[in-house]
Amino acid sequence: MCRLADGLNDRPTGNRSRGFVFRFFGDIMKNILIQLDTDSQPSTFDRVVAVDAGADHIFSYGGVTADNVEPLVHGAIFTRNPSDLTHTAIFVGGSHVPTGEAVYERVKKTLFGPFSVSVMMDANGSNTTAAATVLCAMKHLDLSQTSALVLAGTGPVGYRVAQLLLSQGATVSLASRSLDRSREACQRLAMLYPGAKLTACESATAAGLKSATDGIQLLVAAGAAGVSLIDADQWRSIATLKLAIDLNAVAPAGIPGVEVMDKAKERGDILTYGAIGVGGTKMKIHHAAVRRLFEGNDRRFDTSAIFELGRHLLMPNV
Ligand SMILES: NC(=O)c1ccc[n+]([C@@H]2O[C@H](COP(=O)([O-])OP(=O)(O)OC[C@H]3O[C@@H](n4cnc5c(N)ncnc54)[C@H](OP(=O)(O)O)[C@@H]3O)[C@@H](O)[C@H]2O)c1
């Protein structure tokens, strides 16, 4: 109640007693986004997006882990009437995606019954970036008829790209410098999509990379920043290749010859996207997801839900 009364002072024209009546009926409740970041310094990027997406207040917490997040969630769910919890939401971010995933799981576990708020998980931009990547690919390719190679598919972004490609019926090869790491990632994906057309492969050797690229129409490079994953001549000579997407924004390019600003850029017979070319779509999805958090108190924006939101937004007829 104290917080509610304090909030009234933010109204430029309202007087306190009139404002209280409004507040009593719940029609001017402020939208609060609680940013739970696993890094010690909460991301300014995620804060700016939250402001632009219309959150009235952002409470930012750093150093959040699955072990210390529960009291923060209790603070979120026990302060407002359950019917007002649509105006409180949680965003899980931070650069270490596995820690973010653990926080997200613990947050969901802590919510119960009507004591629920909407939650979005986008640690390191992994979900919004993967969704944008696959939506860019869908503009040009029928994924159910597409054979795709995801280079560095073991990382948070590449893994999710592979996951979403599989969800759309694509045939996917997931490459890593280590065949063991690739197999481990593929095993996790196979549990999500039993019977999926999925192959683990290694990209550390010329022969391994050559074999992985055979017959692909889509190439996605999701390697760490500033790491080239394939030679310029090699990807340009893949006879079947139609679309190449490089998510790395830091020179040297993940796919040399693809530029960060490329957005459906024609390079010979191949269309290319660079990190910023995909980034515009990512930003649209990120904004929309934050806005949707305040449309109910039970939204859960994970990899699949963020992708479906992006698809609804950008390709409503597909
Ligand atoms: N455009 C956007 O809006 C946007 C948003 C977020 C992220 N990104 C970019 O997306 C890319 C993927 O992000 P992420 O967080 O998944 O990346 P990450 O975890 O840093 O790395 C992904 C994978 O890259 C491989 N790798 C790491 N160091 C390497 C090296 N020295 N040489 C070759 N391979 C190496 C590793 O796979 P193996 O060890 O299995 O080979 C690793 O699993 C990054 O470049 C990131 O900057 C773009």
The ligand as an ORCA input file, in Angstrom:
! r2SCAN-3c Opt
* xyz 0 1
  N      23.044    -10.205    -33.748
  C      22.593    -10.197    -32.519
  O      21.606     -9.529    -32.221
  C      23.278    -11.064    -31.484
  C      22.740    -11.200    -30.195
  C      23.367    -12.064    -29.298
  C      24.519    -12.728    -29.681
  N      25.038    -12.520    -30.912
  C      26.251    -13.216    -31.374
  O      25.901    -14.562    -31.631
  C      27.074    -15.371    -31.532
  C      26.768    -16.589    -30.679
  O      26.490    -16.201    -29.349
  P      26.765    -17.208    -28.145
  O      26.475    -16.480    -26.907
  O      26.059    -18.508    -28.436
  O      28.351    -17.425    -28.352
  P      29.445    -18.170    -27.436
  O      28.774    -18.961    -26.383
  O      30.451    -17.165    -27.019
  O      30.150    -19.143    -28.471
  C      29.425    -20.050    -29.271
  C      30.301    -21.200    -29.696
  O      31.421    -20.720    -30.420
  C      32.446    -21.710    -30.389
  N      33.735    -21.080    -30.132
  C      34.118    -20.433    -28.994
  N      35.379    -19.987    -29.118
  C      35.800    -20.368    -30.346
  C      37.023    -20.231    -31.055
  N      38.065    -19.556    -30.534
  N      37.111    -20.755    -32.291
  C      36.066    -21.400    -32.847
  N      34.881    -21.579    -32.212
  C      34.757    -21.060    -30.984
  C      32.089    -22.666    -29.257
  O      31.672    -23.891    -29.863
  P      32.578    -25.211    -29.825
  O      33.530    -25.073    -28.680
  O      31.572    -26.298    -29.606
  O      33.246    -25.263    -31.162
  C      30.918    -22.001    -28.582
  O      29.986    -22.911    -28.045
  C      28.164    -14.466    -30.930
  O      29.042    -14.043    -31.962
  C      27.377    -13.300    -30.369
  O      28.145    -12.124    -30.306
  C      24.432    -11.732    -31.828
*
